[in-house]
Amino acid sequence: MSGGASDTIAFDDFLKVDIRVGTIMQAEPFPEARKPALKLRIDFGPDIGERKSSAQITAHYTPGSLVGRQVLAVVNFPPRQIGPMRSEVLVLGLADEAGEIVLIGPGHAVPDGARLC
């Protein structure tokens, strides 16, 4: 990813991306992935339910450290097949100085399924 600003978009374009908060209910190693990754099951509340995701976050997180943590994810991208798993949401993060992903989540607990606004 580049450090510069992207092209300007309309606010309606931003609204098309549905970013929600969810709580990680389950995390486990994903040895079938090409790059080191974890399989996540995330609860986005009663309207969306639980969704699966594959995340390349093994540098900073272990499965046990993730359960109960709230994260932000894009919930309206089409699913992607990653090895034997169908990843249903894109968990969001930022690259640190070494290029390893640090998850994004709220600073305080919020209801699962709350939309980024």
C-alpha positions in Angstrom: 0.0 0.0 0.0 1.2 3.5 -0.8 1.4 6.2 1.9 -0.2 8.9 -0.3 -3.8 9.9 -0.4 -6.1 8.1 -2.9 -8.3 9.8 -5.5 -11.3 11.7 -4.1 -14.6 9.7 -4.1 -18.2 10.8 -3.5 -19.8 10.2 -0.1 -22.3 7.9 -1.8 -19.3 5.7 -2.8 -18.1 5.5 0.8 -21.6 4.5 1.9 -21.5 1.5 -0.5 -18.8 -0.1 1.7 -20.6 -1.7 4.6 -18.0 -1.7 7.5 -19.3 -3.3 10.7 -18.0 -4.3 14.1 -18.0 -7.9 15.2 -16.7 -10.0 18.1 -14.2 -12.8 17.3 -15.9 -16.0 18.7 -13.3 -18.5 17.4 -9.8 -18.3 16.0 -7.6 -21.2 14.8 -4.5 -21.8 12.7 -5.1 -22.0 8.9 -2.2 -24.3 7.7 -3.8 -24.7 4.3 -3.4 -21.0 3.5 -0.4 -20.1 1.2 0.8 -17.4 3.7 0.6 -17.8 7.5 -3.0 -17.0 8.4 -5.7 -17.6 11.0 -9.3 -18.7 10.5 -11.8 -16.5 12.3 -15.4 -16.8 13.1 -16.9 -13.4 13.9 -20.3 -12.5 15.4 -21.8 -9.4 13.8 -25.0 -9.5 15.8 -28.5 -10.7 15.1 -29.0 -9.0 11.7 -25.9 -10.3 10.1 -24.9 -13.3 12.3 -21.6 -15.1 12.3 -19.3 -14.9 9.3 -15.9 -16.6 8.6 -12.7 -14.8 7.5 -9.1 -15.7 6.8 -6.6 -13.1 8.1 -2.8 -12.9 7.7 -2.3 -11.6 11.2 0.0 -14.3 12.8 2.9 -11.9 13.5 1.0 -10.0 16.3 -1.8 -12.4 17.3 -2.3 -15.9 18.5 -5.7 -17.6 18.3 -6.2 -17.4 22.1 -5.5 -13.6 22.1 -8.2 -12.9 19.6 -11.4 -14.5 21.1 -13.6 -11.8 22.5 -11.9 -9.0 20.6 -14.0 -6.6 18.6 -12.8 -5.9 15.0 -14.0 -4.0 12.0 -14.7 -5.8 8.8 -16.2 -5.2 5.3 -19.3 -7.4 5.3 -20.6 -6.7 1.7 -17.8 -7.9 -0.5 -18.4 -11.2 -2.3 -17.0 -14.3 -0.6 -13.5 -15.4 -1.6 -12.3 -19.0 -1.7 -9.1 -19.3 0.2 -7.8 -22.8 0.0 -10.6 -25.1 1.4 -12.3 -22.1 3.2 -14.8 -19.6 2.0 -13.9 -16.2 3.5 -17.1 -14.2 3.9 -15.8 -10.9 5.3 -12.7 -8.8 5.0 -11.2 -8.0 8.4 -9.6 -4.6 8.5 -6.1 -3.7 9.7 -3.1 -1.4 9.2 0.4 -2.4 8.3 3.1 -1.7 11.0 6.6 -0.6 10.1 7.5 -4.2 9.2 4.4 -4.6 7.0 2.7 -6.9 9.5 -1.1 -6.3 10.0 -2.5 -4.7 13.2 -6.2 -5.1 13.5 -8.6 -2.2 13.7 -11.3 -2.2 16.4 -13.3 0.2 18.5 -11.7 1.8 21.6 -14.7 0.9 23.7 -17.2 -1.9 23.5 -20.1 -1.3 21.0 -22.9 -3.5 19.9 -22.0 -6.2 17.4 -23.2 -5.2 14.0 -22.8 -1.5 14.5 -21.9 0.2 11.2 -19.0 2.5 10.8 -20.2 6.0 10.3 
